Amino acid sequence: MNFVENYLADHWDRLGLNWLGDAGGLSCLLITPRFRASANVLFFVLARGSKQPLLVAKIPRLPSANSSLEREAKSLENIHACWAGGRDSIPRLIVFDRHRNCSLLLQTALIGRPLDPAMIRSEFQSCTDLATSWLAELHSATAAEIPGAPLARLAAAAITTLRTVLTLPPERALLLRAQHLLASLDEARLPIVFEHGDFSSPNLLRLHDGRLGVLDWELADPLGVPAADLFMFLNFAALSLRRARTVADCRASFDEAFFGSKAWTDRWILDYAERTGLAREWLRPLFVLCWTRYLTNLVRRLIPTDGMVALDTLAWLRNGTYYSLWVHTIENAALDHHPNWR
């Protein structure tokens, strides 16, 4: 923790942080995310005696692993520049710097209640309405058409990455089916949007004024997939409602939420589509792309620089929730049992 405290003491005036008080009266709380693919550790910077953080600092778990922090820094700068209406709902970048041969990202803290599974269960409709509205505003404000079928390129890159690790015959068959389901994106004139990339707990807050606060932009993509953040949130809501713990429970809640004539997520998906001007015909391939790309991003965070994946890592991936959700998506997305998405 002295690492962050020393940096702040040395650079407090240069960073213009005097409005927060005296750098000598600060303390830090270290947070280490338990998720296996997490690349960074966090420090909450607090005034002594206070329980509310003023700033959040991030450093990589490994000194050489800087890419996610650099990506988050660029994302925070870009989103503040292109979406004035949402600036109060996301952290503000203070600095992305090097300190003692290690990258450090410093950003403002957002204060609110975690929009966690307990809040979803107790305030389900208001939370889901809030998230849908926030995403519709973000994606409407940042939508842009660019030449060259960018979503088709994202789909092709995702399939290529998955082929490097999913080599079993059933997996090869699933990849071929996924490629077929995504083929319509080759001709799609769809906009790209600013995608958060992990729009679920613990990255969401209900701020004190009732608005949504959104943290952790290290997976964000300014050339992202429409509706993908919404699909991610609705899956998080489904897991929360069912109190899903096991992979089997997660897959069952996913099925209840998205597939069949009683799929309860249709209301919010179609509302988002109407608000953003997204034609229903594209929802199915975008849904497939969402889960294919999420699994791909997880793979990319686990693959070492030499490209050799350890057997225990591959086993962890195949036994995990998002591999299961991807398989379920590919196995069921082509079946004609989702009339609202035609």
ZATOR-837745 format. One line per field, with one value per residue (C-alpha): residue in three letters; residue number from 1; x, y, z. Coordinates in Angstrom, 2 decimals, padded with zeros to 5 digits. Layout:
resn = c(Ala_...)
resi = c(NUM_...)
x = c(X_...)
y = c(Y_...)
z = c(Z_...)
//
This chain:
resn = c(Met_Asn_Phe_Val_Glu_Asn_Tyr_Leu_Ala_Asp_His_Trp_Asp_Arg_Leu_Gly_Leu_Asn_Trp_Leu_Gly_Asp_Ala_Gly_Gly_Leu_Ser_Cys_Leu_Leu_Ile_Thr_Pro_Arg_Phe_Arg_Ala_Ser_Ala_Asn_Val_Leu_Phe_Phe_Val_Leu_Ala_Arg_Gly_Ser_Lys_Gln_Pro_Leu_Leu_Val_Ala_Lys_Ile_Pro_Arg_Leu_Pro_Ser_Ala_Asn_Ser_Ser_Leu_Glu_Arg_Glu_Ala_Lys_Ser_Leu_Glu_Asn_Ile_His_Ala_Cys_Trp_Ala_Gly_Gly_Arg_Asp_Ser_Ile_Pro_Arg_Leu_Ile_Val_Phe_Asp_Arg_His_Arg_Asn_Cys_Ser_Leu_Leu_Leu_Gln_Thr_Ala_Leu_Ile_Gly_Arg_Pro_Leu_Asp_Pro_Ala_Met_Ile_Arg_Ser_Glu_Phe_Gln_Ser_Cys_Thr_Asp_Leu_Ala_Thr_Ser_Trp_Leu_Ala_Glu_Leu_His_Ser_Ala_Thr_Ala_Ala_Glu_Ile_Pro_Gly_Ala_Pro_Leu_Ala_Arg_Leu_Ala_Ala_Ala_Ala_Ile_Thr_Thr_Leu_Arg_Thr_Val_Leu_Thr_Leu_Pro_Pro_Glu_Arg_Ala_Leu_Leu_Leu_Arg_Ala_Gln_His_Leu_Leu_Ala_Ser_Leu_Asp_Glu_Ala_Arg_Leu_Pro_Ile_Val_Phe_Glu_His_Gly_Asp_Phe_Ser_Ser_Pro_Asn_Leu_Leu_Arg_Leu_His_Asp_Gly_Arg_Leu_Gly_Val_Leu_Asp_Trp_Glu_Leu_Ala_Asp_Pro_Leu_Gly_Val_Pro_Ala_Ala_Asp_Leu_Phe_Met_Phe_Leu_Asn_Phe_Ala_Ala_Leu_Ser_Leu_Arg_Arg_Ala_Arg_Thr_Val_Ala_Asp_Cys_Arg_Ala_Ser_Phe_Asp_Glu_Ala_Phe_Phe_Gly_Ser_Lys_Ala_Trp_Thr_Asp_Arg_Trp_Ile_Leu_Asp_Tyr_Ala_Glu_Arg_Thr_Gly_Leu_Ala_Arg_Glu_Trp_Leu_Arg_Pro_Leu_Phe_Val_Leu_Cys_Trp_Thr_Arg_Tyr_Leu_Thr_Asn_Leu_Val_Arg_Arg_Leu_Ile_Pro_Thr_Asp_Gly_Met_Val_Ala_Leu_Asp_Thr_Leu_Ala_Trp_Leu_Arg_Asn_Gly_Thr_Tyr_Tyr_Ser_Leu_Trp_Val_His_Thr_Ile_Glu_Asn_Ala_Ala_Leu_Asp_His_His_Pro_Asn_Trp_Arg)
resi = c(1_2_3_4_5_6_7_8_9_10_11_12_13_14_15_16_17_18_19_20_21_22_23_24_25_26_27_28_29_30_31_32_33_34_35_36_37_38_39_40_41_42_43_44_45_46_47_48_49_50_51_52_53_54_55_56_57_58_59_60_61_62_63_64_65_66_67_68_69_70_71_72_73_74_75_76_77_78_79_80_81_82_83_84_85_86_87_88_89_90_91_92_93_94_95_96_97_98_99_100_101_102_103_104_105_106_107_108_109_110_111_112_113_114_115_116_117_118_119_120_121_122_123_124_125_126_127_128_129_130_131_132_133_134_135_136_137_138_139_140_141_142_143_144_145_146_147_148_149_150_151_152_153_154_155_156_157_158_159_160_161_162_163_164_165_166_167_168_169_170_171_172_173_174_175_176_177_178_179_180_181_182_183_184_185_186_187_188_189_190_191_192_193_194_195_196_197_198_199_200_201_202_203_204_205_206_207_208_209_210_211_212_213_214_215_216_217_218_219_220_221_222_223_224_225_226_227_228_229_230_231_232_233_234_235_236_237_238_239_240_241_242_243_244_245_246_247_248_249_250_251_252_253_254_255_256_257_258_259_260_261_262_263_264_265_266_267_268_269_270_271_272_273_274_275_276_277_278_279_280_281_282_283_284_285_286_287_288_289_290_291_292_293_294_295_296_297_298_299_300_301_302_303_304_305_306_307_308_309_310_311_312_313_314_315_316_317_318_319_320_321_322_323_324_325_326_327_328_329_330_331_332_333_334_335_336_337_338_339_340_341_342)
x = c(000.00_002.98_003.44_000.24_000.56_004.10_003.03_000.20_002.50_005.02_002.49_-000.46_000.14_001.04_-002.21_-004.26_-005.74_-005.64_-009.42_-009.46_-007.48_-003.99_-002.10_-000.66_-004.05_-004.77_-004.92_-005.32_-007.38_-006.06_-008.61_-007.57_-010.25_-010.58_-011.59_-008.92_-008.56_-008.40_-005.31_-005.12_-005.29_-007.13_-006.42_-009.23_-007.78_-009.60_-009.24_-008.22_-011.28_-013.58_-015.33_-015.91_-013.10_-011.95_-009.92_-009.31_-005.85_-005.12_-001.84_-001.23_-000.74_002.41_004.60_004.72_000.93_-000.12_-002.54_-005.80_-004.91_-003.92_-007.18_-009.19_-007.39_-008.16_-011.75_-012.38_-010.93_-012.95_-016.28_-016.04_-015.25_-018.08_-020.92_-021.38_-024.69_-023.08_-020.01_-021.34_-022.11_-018.59_-015.21_-012.99_-009.41_-006.89_-003.71_-002.20_001.47_004.59_005.88_008.90_008.71_005.05_001.95_-000.58_-004.06_-005.75_-009.42_-012.17_-014.38_-018.14_-020.18_-023.34_-024.88_-023.65_-026.19_-025.59_-027.69_-029.48_-030.56_-031.67_-033.91_-035.42_-035.72_-035.75_-037.90_-036.44_-032.87_-033.51_-035.31_-032.42_-029.76_-031.69_-032.27_-028.63_-027.38_-029.87_-028.66_-024.99_-025.36_-027.59_-025.08_-022.06_-023.51_-021.51_-021.52_-018.10_-017.25_-016.06_-018.57_-016.82_-019.09_-018.30_-014.60_-015.18_-017.03_-014.29_-011.57_-013.50_-013.96_-010.27_-009.21_-011.54_-010.22_-006.78_-008.02_-011.31_-009.98_-012.26_-014.53_-017.78_-016.22_-015.23_-018.85_-020.05_-017.59_-018.87_-022.44_-021.44_-019.80_-023.01_-025.14_-022.85_-022.66_-025.49_-023.30_-021.20_-023.88_-025.24_-025.28_-025.19_-023.56_-020.80_-021.32_-019.19_-019.39_-018.51_-017.64_-018.52_-021.83_-022.70_-021.79_-019.49_-019.14_-022.54_-023.68_-026.93_-025.71_-027.16_-029.35_-030.81_-028.80_-026.64_-022.89_-020.64_-017.11_-014.22_-013.80_-010.73_-012.66_-014.41_-014.40_-015.35_-015.99_-018.28_-021.34_-024.88_-026.99_-024.08_-023.94_-027.69_-027.45_-024.69_-026.76_-029.89_-027.90_-026.54_-030.13_-031.23_-028.45_-029.34_-033.06_-032.39_-029.55_-027.53_-024.28_-023.42_-022.77_-025.96_-027.99_-026.45_-027.30_-030.89_-031.41_-029.90_-032.33_-035.33_-034.29_-033.54_-035.07_-038.59_-041.94_-041.85_-038.44_-038.86_-036.04_-037.95_-039.54_-036.21_-034.48_-037.24_-037.43_-033.68_-034.01_-036.78_-034.88_-031.70_-033.34_-032.02_-034.07_-035.28_-033.76_-030.28_-030.93_-030.26_-026.81_-025.88_-026.81_-024.59_-021.77_-022.10_-021.44_-018.91_-016.94_-017.19_-015.74_-013.07_-012.07_-011.81_-009.57_-007.36_-006.86_-005.79_-003.50_000.17_002.44_003.79_000.26_000.44_-002.53_-001.95_-004.18_-005.57_-006.46_-008.23_-010.11_-011.13_-012.44_-014.46_-015.95_-016.86_-020.12_-019.36_-018.21_-021.49_-023.54_-021.75_-022.43_-026.09_-026.37_-024.89_-026.96_-030.25_-029.97_-030.85_-033.92_-037.21_-038.51_-037.99_-040.82_-040.17_-036.72_-037.67)
y = c(000.00_002.31_002.07_004.02_006.29_007.26_007.97_010.23_012.07_012.71_013.80_015.26_018.86_017.94_016.01_018.90_016.84_019.51_019.75_016.35_017.66_016.87_013.93_013.21_012.32_009.39_005.65_002.77_-000.40_-003.21_-005.26_-008.40_-009.75_-013.53_-014.09_-016.26_-014.07_-010.81_-008.87_-006.16_-005.36_-002.34_000.21_002.30_005.65_007.08_010.08_008.83_008.01_007.90_004.82_006.29_006.21_009.37_007.67_004.21_003.09_000.00_-001.77_-004.98_-008.27_-008.72_-005.67_-006.52_-006.89_-003.35_-003.79_-003.87_-000.74_001.11_000.04_001.25_004.61_005.15_004.01_006.46_009.31_008.36_007.83_011.19_012.85_011.30_011.03_014.19_012.94_010.04_011.66_011.66_007.94_006.73_007.35_010.16_009.32_011.20_009.72_006.65_006.65_004.63_004.45_002.37_000.40_-000.46_000.96_002.75_003.96_006.50_007.42_009.06_006.88_006.51_006.25_004.17_000.83_-002.21_-003.34_-006.91_-010.10_-009.14_-005.79_-007.50_-009.84_-007.06_-004.37_-006.44_-004.35_-000.97_-002.28_-003.85_-000.75_001.40_-000.72_-000.96_002.79_003.58_001.23_002.51_006.07_005.10_003.05_005.62_008.37_006.40_004.48_004.93_003.24_002.42_000.67_-002.87_-004.94_-004.43_-006.88_-009.58_-008.96_-009.29_-012.55_-013.96_-013.00_-014.63_-017.90_-017.92_-017.49_-020.22_-022.65_-022.42_-023.94_-025.75_-028.70_-031.58_-032.92_-031.73_-028.31_-028.17_-028.89_-026.11_-023.67_-024.50_-023.94_-020.66_-019.54_-020.30_-018.38_-015.37_-015.39_-012.87_-010.20_-010.18_-008.11_-006.26_-002.47_-002.28_000.42_-000.24_001.11_001.82_-001.53_-001.86_-005.54_-006.77_-005.12_-006.96_-007.18_-005.96_-003.27_-001.62_000.76_002.49_005.98_008.05_010.03_006.83_006.86_003.99_004.08_001.90_000.87_-001.16_-000.23_-002.41_-004.66_-001.78_-001.47_001.72_-000.51_-002.84_-005.00_-003.55_-005.21_-007.28_-005.34_-005.80_-009.56_-009.68_-007.75_-009.82_-013.00_-011.55_-010.74_-014.28_-015.83_-013.51_-014.33_-018.08_-017.78_-019.84_-021.25_-024.32_-024.38_-026.43_-023.79_-021.03_-022.84_-023.45_-019.78_-018.76_-021.03_-019.68_-016.11_-016.23_-019.30_-020.52_-018.76_-017.82_-016.15_-013.25_-011.09_-010.30_-007.19_-005.48_-006.72_-005.43_-002.15_-001.66_-002.49_000.07_002.80_002.27_001.64_-001.92_-004.19_-007.43_-009.54_-008.79_-009.76_-013.45_-013.13_-010.40_-012.73_-015.45_-012.96_-011.70_-015.07_-016.18_-013.01_-013.14_-016.64_-015.46_-012.55_-014.94_-017.22_-014.29_-013.32_-016.88_-017.63_-016.92_-015.12_-018.40_-019.49_-022.75_-023.23_-025.37_-028.42_-027.35_-023.94_-025.55_-027.86_-024.86_-023.12_-026.12_-026.67_-023.01_-021.13_-019.10_-022.09_-023.78_-020.71_-020.49_-024.16_-023.73_-020.67_-022.39_-025.52_-023.61_-020.30_-021.80_-023.58_-021.92_-021.46_-017.76_-016.06_-012.57_-012.45_-013.18)
z = c(000.00_000.53_-003.25_-003.89_-000.87_-001.86_-005.42_-004.23_-001.81_-004.60_-007.25_-005.30_-006.40_-009.99_-010.37_-008.98_-006.15_-003.45_-003.65_-001.90_001.07_002.33_000.82_004.24_005.65_003.38_003.84_001.37_001.40_-000.81_-002.80_-004.68_-007.04_-006.82_-010.43_-012.06_-015.16_-013.23_-014.31_-011.65_-007.95_-006.56_-003.85_-002.37_-001.29_001.73_003.99_007.41_009.48_006.45_005.08_001.62_-000.96_-002.68_-005.40_-006.79_-007.89_-009.99_-010.64_-012.63_-010.81_-012.89_-013.65_-017.36_-017.72_-018.56_-021.46_-019.49_-017.51_-020.66_-022.26_-019.27_-019.25_-022.95_-022.45_-019.62_-021.66_-024.73_-022.99_-021.20_-024.51_-026.53_-024.00_-021.96_-020.57_-018.77_-017.25_-013.69_-013.88_-014.64_-012.97_-014.23_-015.15_-013.02_-014.50_-016.11_-015.16_-014.42_-010.85_-009.87_-013.14_-012.65_-014.33_-012.15_-013.05_-010.79_-011.12_-009.09_-006.93_-007.33_-004.14_-003.98_-003.10_-005.02_-007.57_-006.49_-006.56_-003.32_-004.79_-008.01_-006.02_-003.90_-006.61_-009.78_-012.10_-011.14_-011.43_-014.82_-016.11_-014.86_-016.56_-019.84_-019.99_-019.19_-021.89_-024.46_-023.81_-023.98_-027.15_-028.87_-028.07_-029.28_-032.25_-035.43_-038.80_-040.13_-043.42_-043.79_-041.75_-038.37_-036.53_-039.09_-038.43_-034.68_-035.27_-037.50_-035.00_-032.15_-034.04_-034.99_-031.36_-030.09_-032.71_-031.10_-027.84_-028.57_-030.51_-029.47_-032.26_-030.58_-030.14_-033.80_-034.71_-032.41_-033.96_-037.44_-036.28_-034.63_-037.85_-039.74_-037.20_-037.49_-041.30_-041.70_-040.10_-043.27_-044.99_-041.95_-041.90_-038.14_-036.05_-033.57_-030.04_-026.98_-025.17_-021.49_-021.78_-018.26_-017.42_-014.21_-010.54_-009.02_-011.67_-011.11_-008.38_-007.54_-006.79_-003.95_-006.36_-007.85_-011.07_-012.25_-011.72_-013.87_-012.88_-014.32_-017.99_-018.63_-021.07_-022.83_-026.59_-028.48_-031.52_-029.62_-030.21_-029.91_-027.19_-025.84_-022.56_-022.16_-022.72_-020.12_-017.57_-018.13_-017.58_-014.33_-013.30_-014.18_-012.08_-009.20_-009.26_-009.25_-006.70_-009.16_-007.82_-009.87_-013.60_-014.03_-012.16_-014.28_-017.48_-016.33_-015.41_-018.76_-020.59_-018.66_-019.34_-023.06_-024.72_-025.32_-025.55_-021.83_-021.94_-019.51_-020.92_-024.14_-022.65_-022.00_-025.13_-027.37_-025.44_-025.94_-029.64_-030.08_-028.20_-030.20_-033.58_-033.78_-036.06_-034.45_-037.20_-035.88_-032.25_-032.80_-034.46_-031.96_-029.11_-030.57_-031.09_-027.51_-025.89_-028.49_-027.96_-024.17_-024.16_-026.60_-024.34_-021.42_-023.48_-024.51_-020.87_-020.04_-022.98_-022.16_-024.60_-026.01_-026.91_-024.95_-022.63_-019.55_-019.29_-015.92_-017.36_-020.30_-017.93_-015.81_-018.93_-020.12_-016.67_-016.26_-016.57_-019.69_-021.69_-020.75_-021.73_-025.05_-025.79_-024.86_-027.09_-030.13_-029.60_-029.29_-031.14_-034.53_-033.22_-034.14_-030.60_-030.05_-031.98_-030.62_-032.17_-035.79)
//
